[in-house]
Every structure is written in structure tokens, then in C-alpha cells.
Amino acid sequence: MLAKTNSCAVIGLDGEIVEVEVDISHGLTAFNVVGLPEKPVQEARERVRSAIRNSGYSFSNQRITVNLAPADLRKEGPAYDLPIAVGILMASGQVPETIECALFLGELSLDGRLRHTQGILPMVGLARERGFHTIYVPEPDAREASLVDGIEVVPVESLGRLAAHLQALDPIGSFAPNGVSPLLAGESAEGVDFRHIQGQEHVKRALEVAAAGGHNVIMVGPPGAGKTLLARATPTILPGLTMEESLEVTKIYSVAGMLPADTPLIRQRPFRAPHHTISHAGLVGGGRQPRPGEITLSHRGVLFLDELPEFAHSVLESIRQPLEDRLVTVSRAQGNVTFPANFMLMSAMNPCPCGYWGDTSRRCSCSDSAVTRYQHRISGPLLDRIDIFVDVPRVDYEKLSEGISAEGSQEVRSRVEECREVQRLRFSESRLSANAEMGPVEVREFCQQFLDDAARSLLRTAVNQLALSARAFHRVLKVARTLADLANCEVITSAHVAEALQYRRRGQG
């Protein structure tokens, strides 16, 4: 007897409907799974056999053939356990074949209970797009699945409970989610509050500008000056995620298997800080079946690279293309997978190997050639993609010993959110969300046409004297646009251009 159910595969961050065909025929006892199954799918045979028997149902000793279609798509992961088990119960006549427009997802344990399954959100989203009315998911994943509107989510505790539901003996109610606010701006991020960081007021100003416009930042200073502390405080001033952005981030973490069990929806902007020993695949993404790397995990958030020159040259150069395109493509023999990579790059570095080159209180022990080699570990094209360069000097004792009187993160964040709201209205007819994402067309429309005469004159002089490249010219304009937005000024003045130029690396075009 032949029975059919539906499941879903995840390719990159997108889903693909998989039809599960189960045929039980006479012949030698066998249980075969075909359709390019990977090892975890092959192992589903043992899990399904034990789960059916331990749920109180009989497992046929005839010849069972399971086909996962389309046959040219590789299937991996344990999410096919439930649809295979349901298909066998249907083909053996133990469950009625009355399931239409339904999709099954879930990993089975040997006693028939369903376990958490990765990638639920993109699979449910695809099911809704393809016209499925109902989706059966493990009970721990029901809240995540309910984030997609327009489809009935049925939480399944065990295979036996699902079989009773399909036989109309013990119906399972649909999952009813609690309402979620469309704008999550009120969510407070974890981290060090700005008010607890003494001194470094000009660095805090630069980080406020970066957060307001989504600009890339490099902090340079001696060891112990507070670069890492300032970076880890940055999430507390970032604007809240919109619902659309939150769903994007949740989808990534769901596929990567990093979504906390008690957090069905990511409400805070990601902050990723990989160690400098990270591999190319760890940063960009990869594997036989490509998985998101740190670049994608920091989508809509911050990617912090501490001790920037210590990263491998090939790893750093791999960031160049995502910084421009806001996407990263991983190529494999089976095909290409594209991941989103719209992140704000923050990095910190010492000026030399010992860290004290240019320090007024401690003498540098490095030779000039050692300093040059150290700084040249970061290529010019990568530095040209950085919007803001800021020096982080040693903090004086007087400032360290002062009481807490600095401005707090909440006050800074309120200004950042007001500035982002201006940008949201500006780019309402496009997919852009921040000034740093502007291309040449948007720079001409929203920046160059709003320069006053003094700003144009100053910019012309700066381009000639600093030998700015075309990319650096555009980045100066983007930062100046953000400075004008922070000042609630429609026109970009010479003061905004002058501050933006101060954030350029000296002698770097």
C-alpha cells in the first residue's frame, strides 16, 4: 500500500518542500530510504521503528520503501522522522489517509516523544507560501512556528498522541500564541552602560554616530585603554529591532540551531565577537551543507573583531565583499547558497605589536619596520571600507577616580532611535534601513544635493589634499548625513563634513 506525507528541507536559509512516499509491499523484510538521504536520515529507520512500537502500534515486517522527493535534493537532519513514521502508519492502515494540505516536522526519540528540531521558522514560512493549511511540529517548537501568520500550528508531544489525533480519538488543539509588539524598540540590550565608562567622551561620540547610521568603526589605542569595554557597551545604545528584522535574525539562528529554547523570537540585535583564531568557514560560513558563519549570525547587529591584525589575512579579506553587498555567497559543488550579512563592523587594534607606539606615558619597544609590518597586516582596500577611525588614548587618573557622572546608554539610545526613525522615513520606499547602506544613487539624492556651499568647498579641498578615493568620498558623505540627522538638520553643513573628515584615517584614501 502506498501513502504520502509532506515535510520540508532547509537549503541555506530557505525551505524546500519534500514529499515523503511510503510503500509497503510483499517480499523480504526490508526498510529502505531513498532520495539522496544523508547519514542522519538513514538512521531515521531505527528511530522510527522503535518509536512506532513503543507508541503501541505495530511495525510491518514486510518490505518498506521510503522515497524522499525530489530525488536530486540532498536530505539531511532528523526532521524527516515524523513524516516517515506517519507515512508508515498510514500505509499500514493504522491511521486514516485523510491528511490534506498538512506538513509534518520533527525528530523522534525511541519512546515516541518529539524533540526540538532546527530550522522550524523558515520551513513554516515556506509551508504558508505553498498553500499548506496545517503544520505539525514538536511541542517545544510550537511558539517559534506560531510567529508565521496564516497557518494552523499543531504542537505534537509524541507520536502516539499524534496518531490518536489523526484517528479523531483525542484531538490536539491548535497552538494559540500571545501577541507580540510590531516594534521591539523597548527591549533593552545587555551590556555595560555608558555611564560606567569613565572618560573617552570623543570615542563615545564616535560610537553614537556609528550606531545612528550603522557605520563601520575601528578603534586604535594602547592595551587597557577600554577598547573592548566600549565595544561591548555598544549594544546598549543600538536601536531596537523591528518585527521584520527580528524575524530575519530569528530565522538565521533557527537554521543554525542557536535559538534558545525559551526564546522563540530574537528581540535584541546580535553582538558577535569571534576569536582571532577563527577559520574562513567559521567567519563566512561553509561546510559540506553550508551553514551560517559569524558574518551572518551578526546580521542586523554588530560583528566585533578584537585584535584585528591578529586575524588571518584571508579571513579579513573575506569581509570585503559582504561589507559592500550586505550578502555573502558560499559556493559548493552542489550549488551556491547566499546568506544575509547586513552587519555593523566594529574592530579594535593596538598601534604596534607591543601596543605603545605613540603613547605619551610608556615607550614603545618596537622597531619602525615592526610597526609598519604590523599595521600593514590590514590591507588598504579593507581599511577603505571603514567609515570611522577613532583613537582611544590612555585614561588619566583624574577621570578614573571621578564619580559616575557620564551620560547613560538610555539617553544616547533615545537619540540614536530618533535618528534611525528619520532614516526609516527617508528610505520608506526602498529596502534600505540606515545611512551606511546607501549606494551611489542614494548618496547623490540624499547627501550631495543637501550640501551647503561651505560644505561643498570643504569637501572639495579634503578630496584633493587627502587623496580620498571615490569610496572614501561616499563614506564621508554618509557619515556627514548621519551627523546632520543627529542634529535634526536637513542640510549638511561644513561642521558635519568637518567632523566626518576627522573620522577618516590620516593619509588613507
C-alpha positions as CSV (number, residue, x, y, z in Angstrom):
1,M,0.0,0.0,0.0
2,L,1.2,3.5,-0.8
3,A,0.9,6.6,1.4
4,K,2.2,10.1,1.0
5,T,3.0,12.9,3.5
6,N,4.8,16.2,3.3
7,S,7.9,17.5,5.0
8,C,10.4,20.3,4.4
9,A,14.2,20.7,3.8
10,V,16.3,23.7,4.5
11,I,18.8,24.9,1.9
12,G,20.8,27.8,3.3
13,L,18.1,29.9,4.9
14,D,15.3,28.9,2.5
15,G,13.0,25.9,2.6
16,E,12.1,23.3,0.0
17,I,9.0,21.1,0.2
18,V,9.8,17.4,0.3
19,E,7.2,14.7,-0.5
20,V,7.6,11.6,1.6
21,E,6.3,8.5,-0.2
22,V,6.0,5.3,1.8
23,D,5.3,1.9,0.1
24,I,4.7,-1.3,2.0
25,S,4.8,-4.4,-0.3
26,H,5.2,-8.2,0.0
27,G,8.7,-9.5,-0.2
28,L,11.8,-10.0,2.0
29,T,11.7,-7.9,5.2
30,A,13.5,-4.6,4.5
31,F,13.4,-0.9,5.3
32,N,15.0,1.3,2.7
33,V,15.2,5.1,2.5
34,V,16.0,6.6,-0.9
35,G,16.2,10.1,-2.4
36,L,19.7,11.2,-1.5
37,P,19.4,10.8,2.3
38,E,22.4,11.8,4.4
39,K,23.5,9.7,7.4
40,P,21.1,11.2,10.0
41,V,18.2,10.5,7.6
42,Q,19.4,6.9,7.1
43,E,19.5,6.5,10.8
44,A,15.8,7.5,11.0
45,R,14.9,3.9,10.2
46,E,15.9,2.7,13.7
47,R,14.4,5.7,15.4
48,V,11.1,5.3,13.5
49,R,10.9,1.5,14.1
50,S,11.4,1.9,17.9
51,A,9.1,4.9,18.2
52,I,6.2,3.2,16.4
53,R,6.5,0.0,18.6
54,N,6.9,2.0,21.8
55,S,3.9,4.1,21.0
56,G,1.7,1.0,21.0
57,Y,1.4,0.4,17.2
58,S,2.7,-2.4,15.1
59,F,5.6,-2.1,12.7
60,S,5.2,-4.1,9.5
61,N,7.7,-6.9,8.8
62,Q,7.1,-6.5,5.1
63,R,9.2,-4.6,2.6
64,I,9.1,-0.9,3.3
65,T,10.4,1.7,0.9
66,V,10.6,5.4,1.7
67,N,11.2,7.9,-1.1
68,L,12.1,11.5,-0.4
69,A,11.3,13.6,-3.4
70,P,12.7,15.5,-5.2
71,A,15.4,12.8,-5.5
72,D,18.1,15.2,-6.7
73,L,18.0,17.2,-3.5
74,R,20.2,16.1,-0.6
75,K,18.3,15.5,2.6
76,E,19.9,15.9,6.0
77,G,18.9,16.3,9.6
78,P,16.4,14.3,11.7
79,A,13.3,16.4,10.8
80,Y,12.0,13.6,8.5
81,D,11.4,11.2,11.4
82,L,7.8,12.3,12.0
83,P,6.6,12.3,8.4
84,I,8.2,8.9,7.7
85,A,6.5,7.4,10.8
86,V,3.1,8.9,9.9
87,G,3.5,7.6,6.4
88,I,4.2,4.1,7.6
89,L,1.2,4.2,9.9
90,M,-1.0,5.4,7.0
91,A,0.4,2.8,4.6
92,S,-0.2,0.0,7.1
93,G,-3.8,1.1,7.7
94,Q,-3.3,2.1,11.3
95,V,-4.0,5.8,10.6
96,P,-6.6,7.0,8.1
97,E,-5.4,8.7,4.9
98,T,-7.4,11.9,5.4
99,I,-4.5,14.3,5.7
100,E,-4.6,17.1,3.1
101,C,-2.6,20.3,3.0
102,A,-0.7,19.3,6.1
103,L,3.1,19.2,6.7
104,F,5.0,17.2,9.4
105,L,8.3,18.1,11.0
106,G,10.1,16.6,14.0
107,E,12.8,14.3,15.3
108,L,11.6,11.2,17.2
109,S,13.1,9.7,20.3
110,L,13.0,5.9,20.8
111,D,9.9,6.2,23.1
112,G,8.0,8.2,20.5
113,R,8.4,11.7,22.0
114,L,9.3,14.5,19.7
115,R,12.4,16.5,20.2
116,H,13.4,20.1,19.2
117,T,14.1,20.5,15.5
118,Q,16.3,23.1,13.9
119,G,15.1,25.5,11.1
120,I,11.4,25.4,12.1
121,L,10.7,29.1,11.2
122,P,11.9,29.1,7.5
123,M,10.1,25.7,7.0
124,V,6.8,27.1,8.4
125,G,7.2,30.2,6.3
126,L,7.6,28.1,3.1
127,A,4.6,25.9,4.1
128,R,2.4,29.0,4.2
129,E,3.7,30.3,0.9
130,R,2.9,26.9,-0.8
131,G,-0.7,26.9,0.5
132,F,-0.4,24.4,3.4
133,H,-3.2,24.9,6.0
134,T,-1.8,22.9,8.9
135,I,1.7,22.1,10.2
136,Y,2.6,19.6,12.9
137,V,5.7,20.5,14.9
138,P,7.3,19.3,18.1
139,E,5.7,20.9,21.2
140,P,8.9,22.8,22.1
141,D,8.9,24.5,18.7
142,A,5.3,25.5,18.5
143,R,5.9,29.0,19.8
144,E,8.6,29.6,17.2
145,A,6.3,28.2,14.4
146,S,3.5,30.5,15.5
147,L,5.5,33.5,14.5
148,V,4.3,32.9,11.0
149,D,0.7,34.1,10.5
150,G,-1.9,32.4,8.3
151,I,-1.2,28.7,9.1
152,E,-2.5,26.4,11.8
153,V,0.2,25.2,14.1
154,V,-0.4,21.9,15.9
155,P,2.0,21.1,18.8
156,V,2.8,17.4,19.0
157,E,4.1,15.9,22.2
158,S,4.6,12.3,20.9
159,L,3.9,10.0,18.0
160,G,1.2,8.2,19.9
161,R,-0.6,11.4,20.7
162,L,-0.5,12.4,17.1
163,A,-1.8,9.1,15.9
164,A,-4.7,9.4,18.3
165,H,-5.4,12.9,17.0
166,L,-5.4,11.7,13.4
167,Q,-7.8,9.0,14.3
168,A,-10.1,11.6,15.9
169,L,-9.8,9.8,19.3
170,D,-8.0,12.5,21.2
171,P,-7.8,15.8,19.1
172,I,-4.9,18.2,19.7
173,G,-5.8,21.8,20.0
174,S,-4.0,24.4,17.8
175,F,-1.3,26.5,19.4
176,A,-2.5,30.0,20.4
177,P,0.4,32.4,20.6
178,N,0.5,35.5,22.7
179,G,0.5,38.8,20.9
180,V,3.9,40.3,20.0
181,S,4.5,44.0,19.6
182,P,5.3,45.0,16.0
183,L,8.2,47.2,17.2
184,L,10.6,45.9,19.7
185,A,12.3,49.2,20.4
186,G,11.6,48.9,24.1
187,E,13.8,45.9,24.5
188,S,16.9,46.8,26.5
189,A,20.1,45.2,25.4
190,E,22.5,43.6,27.8
191,G,25.9,45.1,28.3
192,V,27.9,47.7,30.1
193,D,26.1,51.0,30.5
194,F,27.9,54.1,29.0
195,R,27.6,55.9,32.4
196,H,30.0,53.3,33.9
197,I,32.8,54.1,31.4
198,Q,34.9,57.0,32.7
199,G,36.4,59.4,30.1
200,Q,36.7,58.6,26.4
201,E,33.9,61.1,25.6
202,H,35.1,61.5,22.0
203,V,35.1,57.7,21.5
204,K,31.5,57.5,22.9
205,R,30.5,60.3,20.4
206,A,32.0,58.3,17.5
207,L,30.2,55.1,18.7
208,E,26.9,57.1,18.9
209,V,27.4,58.2,15.3
210,A,28.2,54.7,14.2
211,A,25.1,53.3,15.9
212,A,22.9,56.0,14.5
213,G,23.9,55.3,10.9
214,G,25.1,51.7,11.0
215,H,28.7,52.7,10.2
216,N,31.8,50.6,10.5
217,V,34.3,51.5,13.2
218,I,38.0,50.8,14.0
219,M,39.3,51.8,17.5
220,V,43.1,52.1,17.9
221,G,44.8,52.5,21.2
222,P,47.2,51.0,23.8
223,P,46.3,48.0,25.9
224,G,43.9,48.7,28.7
225,A,42.5,51.9,27.3
226,G,39.0,50.5,27.2
227,K,38.5,49.5,23.5
228,T,36.9,46.2,24.2
229,L,34.8,47.6,27.1
230,L,33.5,50.3,24.7
231,A,32.7,47.8,22.1
232,R,30.7,45.6,24.5
233,A,28.8,48.7,25.6
234,T,27.7,49.5,22.1
235,P,24.7,47.1,22.1
236,T,23.1,49.2,24.8
237,I,22.8,52.2,22.5
238,L,21.7,50.4,19.4
239,P,18.1,50.9,18.2
240,G,15.5,48.2,18.8
241,L,14.7,45.6,16.2
242,T,11.6,46.0,14.1
243,M,9.4,42.9,13.8
244,E,10.7,42.3,10.2
245,E,14.3,42.5,11.4
246,S,13.6,40.3,14.4
247,L,12.1,37.6,12.2
248,E,15.1,37.8,9.9
249,V,17.5,37.2,12.8
250,T,15.4,34.5,14.4
251,K,15.3,32.6,11.1
252,I,19.1,32.6,10.9
253,Y,19.5,31.4,14.5
254,S,16.8,28.8,14.0
255,V,18.7,27.3,11.0
256,A,22.0,27.5,12.8
257,G,20.5,25.6,15.8
258,M,21.4,28.5,18.2
259,L,17.9,29.7,19.1
260,P,17.4,29.3,22.9
261,A,14.6,27.0,23.9
262,D,12.9,29.8,26.0
263,T,13.4,32.5,23.3
264,P,11.2,31.8,20.2
265,L,11.9,35.3,18.9
266,I,15.2,37.2,19.0
267,R,14.4,40.6,20.4
268,Q,17.9,42.1,20.7
269,R,20.4,43.0,18.0
270,P,23.1,40.3,17.8
271,F,26.6,41.0,19.1
272,R,29.2,38.5,17.8
273,A,32.8,38.6,18.9
274,P,34.8,35.7,17.4
275,H,38.3,34.9,18.5
276,H,41.1,35.8,16.1
277,T,41.9,32.1,15.5
278,I,38.6,31.6,13.7
279,S,38.7,29.9,10.3
280,H,37.4,31.2,7.0
281,A,34.4,28.9,7.1
282,G,33.7,29.9,10.7
283,L,33.5,33.5,9.8
284,V,31.9,33.5,6.3
285,G,30.0,30.2,6.6
286,G,30.6,26.8,5.0
287,G,30.6,23.1,5.4
288,R,29.5,20.4,3.1
289,Q,26.0,21.6,3.5
290,P,26.7,25.4,4.0
291,R,25.7,26.8,7.4
292,P,25.7,30.5,8.5
293,G,29.0,31.9,9.8
294,E,29.7,34.7,12.2
295,I,29.1,37.3,9.5
296,T,25.5,36.0,9.0
297,L,25.0,35.5,12.8
298,S,25.7,39.2,13.3
299,H,23.1,40.2,10.7
300,R,21.2,43.3,11.8
301,G,23.7,43.6,14.7
302,V,27.4,44.0,15.4
303,L,30.4,41.9,14.4
304,F,33.3,42.8,16.8
305,L,36.8,41.8,15.8
306,D,39.2,42.4,18.7
307,E,42.9,42.4,18.0
308,L,42.2,42.9,14.3
309,P,45.7,42.4,12.9
310,E,45.9,39.0,14.6
311,F,43.2,37.6,12.3
312,A,44.4,35.6,9.3
313,H,44.9,37.7,6.1
314,S,42.5,35.5,4.1
315,V,39.9,35.8,6.8
316,L,40.0,39.6,6.9
317,E,39.9,39.8,3.1
318,S,36.7,37.7,3.1
319,I,34.9,40.5,4.8
320,R,35.4,43.0,2.0
321,Q,32.6,41.8,-0.3
322,P,29.9,41.4,2.5
323,L,30.7,44.9,3.7
324,E,29.7,46.2,0.2
325,D,26.9,43.9,-0.9
326,R,25.4,43.1,2.6
327,L,25.3,39.5,1.3
328,V,27.8,36.5,1.4
329,T,27.7,33.7,-1.1
330,V,29.1,30.3,-0.2
331,S,29.9,28.1,-3.3
332,R,30.0,24.4,-3.2
333,A,29.9,21.6,-5.8
334,Q,26.2,21.1,-5.2
335,G,25.5,24.8,-5.8
336,N,25.6,28.3,-4.3
337,V,24.0,29.4,-1.1
338,T,23.5,33.1,-0.3
339,F,23.3,34.3,3.3
340,P,22.3,37.8,4.5
341,A,25.2,39.8,6.0
342,N,24.0,43.3,6.9
343,F,26.1,44.0,9.9
344,M,28.0,46.8,11.5
345,L,31.7,46.0,11.7
346,M,33.5,47.1,14.9
347,S,37.1,46.3,15.4
348,A,39.9,47.2,17.9
349,M,43.6,47.1,17.5
350,N,46.9,48.2,19.0
351,P,49.1,50.6,17.1
352,C,52.0,48.2,17.2
353,P,53.0,44.7,18.5
354,C,53.8,45.9,22.0
355,G,50.8,48.3,21.9
356,Y,52.5,51.5,23.0
357,W,53.5,53.2,19.7
358,G,52.6,56.9,20.1
359,D,51.7,56.5,23.8
360,T,52.7,59.6,25.9
361,S,53.3,57.6,29.1
362,R,55.1,54.5,28.0
363,R,57.8,54.0,25.5
364,C,57.3,51.7,22.5
365,S,59.8,48.8,22.2
366,C,59.1,48.1,18.6
367,S,61.3,49.0,15.6
368,D,59.9,51.1,12.8
369,S,59.8,48.1,10.5
370,A,57.9,46.0,13.1
371,V,55.3,48.8,13.4
372,T,55.0,49.1,9.7
373,R,54.6,45.3,9.2
374,Y,52.1,45.1,12.0
375,Q,49.9,47.9,10.6
376,H,50.2,46.5,7.0
377,R,48.5,43.3,8.1
378,I,45.3,45.1,7.4
379,S,45.0,45.8,3.6
380,G,44.2,49.2,2.2
381,P,41.0,48.1,0.5
382,L,39.6,46.8,3.8
383,L,40.5,50.0,5.6
384,D,38.9,52.0,2.8
385,R,35.6,50.3,3.7
386,I,35.7,51.6,7.3
387,D,33.7,54.8,7.9
388,I,35.0,55.8,11.3
389,F,38.6,55.7,12.7
390,V,38.9,56.8,16.3
391,D,41.9,56.9,18.7
392,V,41.4,55.5,22.2
393,P,44.1,57.1,24.4
394,R,45.1,56.1,27.9
395,V,42.6,57.4,30.6
396,D,44.0,59.8,33.2
397,Y,43.8,59.1,36.9
398,E,41.7,62.1,37.5
399,K,38.9,60.8,35.2
400,L,39.2,57.3,36.6
401,S,38.8,58.5,40.1
402,E,35.8,60.7,39.4
403,G,32.3,59.7,40.5
404,I,29.8,58.3,38.0
405,S,28.6,61.4,36.1
406,A,28.8,60.4,32.4
407,E,25.7,60.2,30.2
408,G,23.9,56.8,30.3
409,S,23.2,54.5,27.5
410,Q,19.5,55.1,27.7
411,E,19.9,58.8,26.8
412,V,22.2,58.0,24.0
413,R,19.9,55.3,22.7
414,S,17.0,57.6,22.6
415,R,18.9,60.0,20.2
416,V,20.0,57.0,18.1
417,E,16.5,55.8,17.8
418,E,15.2,59.3,16.8
419,C,18.0,59.4,14.1
420,R,17.0,55.9,12.8
421,E,13.4,56.9,12.6
422,V,14.4,59.8,10.3
423,Q,16.3,57.3,8.1
424,R,13.3,54.9,8.2
425,L,11.1,57.6,6.8
426,R,13.7,58.6,4.3
427,F,14.1,55.1,2.9
428,S,10.5,54.1,3.2
429,E,10.2,53.4,-0.5
430,S,13.3,51.2,-0.6
431,R,14.8,48.2,1.3
432,L,17.4,50.4,3.0
433,S,17.3,50.9,6.8
434,A,20.3,53.1,7.6
435,N,22.6,55.7,6.0
436,A,25.5,53.3,5.8
437,E,23.6,51.1,3.3
438,M,23.2,53.9,0.8
439,G,24.6,53.3,-2.7
440,P,25.9,55.9,-5.2
441,V,22.3,56.8,-6.3
442,E,21.1,57.4,-2.7
443,V,24.3,59.3,-1.8
444,R,23.7,61.7,-4.7
445,E,20.0,62.1,-3.9
446,F,20.1,62.4,-0.1
447,C,23.7,63.7,0.5
448,Q,25.2,65.7,-2.3
449,Q,22.0,67.6,-3.1
450,F,21.8,68.7,0.5
451,L,25.3,70.1,0.9
452,D,25.6,73.9,1.5
453,D,28.2,76.0,-0.2
454,A,30.7,75.9,2.7
455,A,30.4,72.1,3.0
456,R,31.0,71.7,-0.8
457,S,34.1,73.8,-0.6
458,L,35.5,72.0,2.4
459,L,34.8,68.6,0.8
460,R,36.5,69.6,-2.4
461,T,39.6,70.7,-0.5
462,A,39.6,67.5,1.5
463,V,39.3,65.2,-1.5
464,N,42.3,67.0,-3.2
465,Q,44.6,67.2,-0.1
466,L,43.7,63.8,1.5
467,A,43.6,62.0,-1.8
468,L,40.3,60.4,-0.9
469,S,39.1,57.5,-3.2
470,A,35.6,57.5,-4.6
471,R,34.6,55.0,-2.0
472,A,36.0,57.2,0.8
473,F,34.3,60.2,-0.6
474,H,31.0,58.5,-0.4
475,R,31.6,57.2,3.1
476,V,32.4,60.7,4.3
477,L,29.1,61.9,2.9
478,K,27.3,59.1,4.6
479,V,28.8,59.9,7.9
480,A,28.0,63.6,7.4
481,R,24.4,62.7,6.6
482,T,24.2,60.8,9.9
483,L,25.7,63.7,11.8
484,A,23.1,66.0,10.2
485,D,20.3,63.6,11.2
486,L,21.6,63.5,14.8
487,A,21.4,67.3,14.8
488,N,17.9,67.2,13.3
489,C,19.2,69.2,10.4
490,E,18.1,68.6,6.8
491,V,21.0,70.4,5.2
492,I,24.6,69.0,5.6
493,T,26.8,71.9,6.8
494,S,30.5,72.3,6.9
495,A,30.5,71.4,10.6
496,H,29.1,68.0,9.7
497,V,31.6,67.5,6.9
498,A,34.5,68.6,9.1
499,E,33.5,66.1,11.9
500,A,33.1,63.3,9.3
501,L,36.5,64.1,7.9
502,Q,38.0,63.8,11.4
503,Y,36.9,60.2,11.5
504,R,38.9,59.3,8.4
505,R,42.2,57.6,8.8
506,R,45.0,60.0,8.2
507,G,46.6,59.5,4.8
508,Q,44.1,56.8,4.0
509,G,42.0,57.3,0.9
